[in-house]
Amino acid sequence: MTQVRAPIDRGRFSNKTVFIMAAIGSAVGLGNIWRFPYVAYEGGGGAFILPYLVALLAAGIPLLLLDYAIGHSQRGSAPLSFARLSRRLEFIGWWQVAICVVISVYYAAILAWSVQYVGFSFTQAWGDDPEAFFFTEFLRATENEVTLDFVPAVLIPMVIIWVVAIAVMALGVQRGIGATSVVFIPVLLIAFIALVVQALALPGAIDGLQSLFAPNWAALLDPAVWASAFGQIFFSLSVGFGIMITYASYVGRKIDMTGSGLVVGFANSGFELLAGIGVFSALGFLAQASGAAVADVVADGIGLAFIAFPAIISQAPFGELLGMLFFLSLVLAGFTSLVSILEVVISAVRDKLELGRVGATLVVTVPMAIVSILLFTTTSGILVLDIADHFINRFGILLVALVAMLAVGWAVRRVPSLAEHMSRYGSLKLGRWWIVLVTIVTPALLAVMLGLELITAVSEPYGGFPGWMLAVFGWGTAAAALLAGILLSIPKWRSTTPLEAPEHDEEVIR
């Protein structure tokens, strides 16, 4: 007689609100705060809103709904969901898992820096030269060479970030991820609104906002501006690399997934607009205080967060409060994104090995934490981070999203059935328009973006780094993620793991 094993509890969000909070927590990350304002400014200011909205409606939300459809209908992690669509597509899910491993390992380092800078905001430890402090005193960064000298200032916050992350992941989908998102997202919103209000009161804030929102309509004729709008949407919505597939698998069958997708998409864009107002108000103040033009102080990414903003904090009234709110926002937004990235990996390992929640969490996160701490508490950490982040985003996330859409849409032709599944209980019905977008329009746009990125990467070596560093930490990292996806898809699933989506929310594992 065949013994029937008790169902494995994959976990589940308790209701739609918790799911939406978790999805917003994943989507709203560091890129919303430090990337969107710069991209909008460079893309024509107020005129950039047009390509941005087109990108959101024609590509971002349709791809978000495709991820939802795959996870919600197949009830599994990214690899299991793709395997249930077709065994040939399983490698796509593992490719996404490998990308998430890479991102989470370096993402924790940025959070560790942000934690330290919350404290530095009160002491203004960076003195009169925030750039020299960040690279030389704080990170002790090397220039275009790899050394493994230890950087003590990063160790303690790195350990704290990983300990808290492991604890949250071990608690599970609802008690860990869901509960964290329900608390962190409202706090993040309150903190950032307070930041924006304070920034708007600064002298010169109006000049900064005029620089951001003054429309340059000629920019709309530049294809690169449209490409950057679509790139911003893909990077900020957390689509295409397994997160939303995983989260959607934890939602009840009768939940309105299309309506939820619209809420998440527009909430993410609303936060980006809020970030643009806050950041450029502060940059307007910095320009006035420095006697420079706003264009001379505009920065993005690490330069904005750890160089420009410390300069603002040093000169602004109540700068300590401004700094605390800014870096606290980075920590909150980044942490909710980190746990979503980790969940992609943990969910995949649980499904493949049929492990319990705590066991899978430790198997996944402890080795990743060790690698993260050993690599990014060294003097070469920021160089590796910069290169890996650039290449894994462009030739990892964008490429796997393109492959997934082509495979699901054309290789196995499952998009019509996914549209039917989403429309069954969805407030927005997915008809032919959505099928055309996710099988033709969005893949074509992604292919163009990838082509432009490839031309740029080949013709202009990124960041002026030596070729061998780009080959190892850039191209090598992106290629390794794809190779890992292929290799991890080779082992067969256990006979107790059904490769057909269950009809009900509960899975019986035989």
Buried (B, 14 or more C-beta within 10 A) or exposed (E): EEEEEEEBEBBBBBEBBBBBBBBBBBBBBBBBBBBBBBBBBBBBBBBBBBBBBBBBEBBBBBBBBBBBBBBBBBBBBBBBBBBBBBEEBBBBBBBBBBBBBBBBBBBBBBBBBBBBBBEBBEEBBBEEEBBEBBBEEBBBBBEEEBEEEEBEBBBEBBBEBBEBBBEBBBBBBBBBBBBBBBEBBEEBBEBBEBBBEBBBEBEBBEBBBBBBBEBBEEBBEBEEBBBBBBBBBBBBBBBBBBBBBBBBBBBBBEBBBBBBBBBBBEBBBBBBBBBBBBBBBBBBBBBBBBEEEBEEBBBBBBBBBBBBBBBBBBEBEEBEBBBBBBBBBBBBBBBBBBBBBBBBBBBBBBBBEBBEBEEBBBBBBEEBBEEBBEBBBBBBBBBBBBBBBBBBBBBBBBBBBBBBBBBBBEEBEBBBEBBEBBBEBBEBEBEEEBBBBBBEBBBEBBBBBBEBBEEEBEEEBBEEBEEEBBEBBBBBBBBBBBEBBBEBBEEEBEEEBBBEBBEEBEBEEE
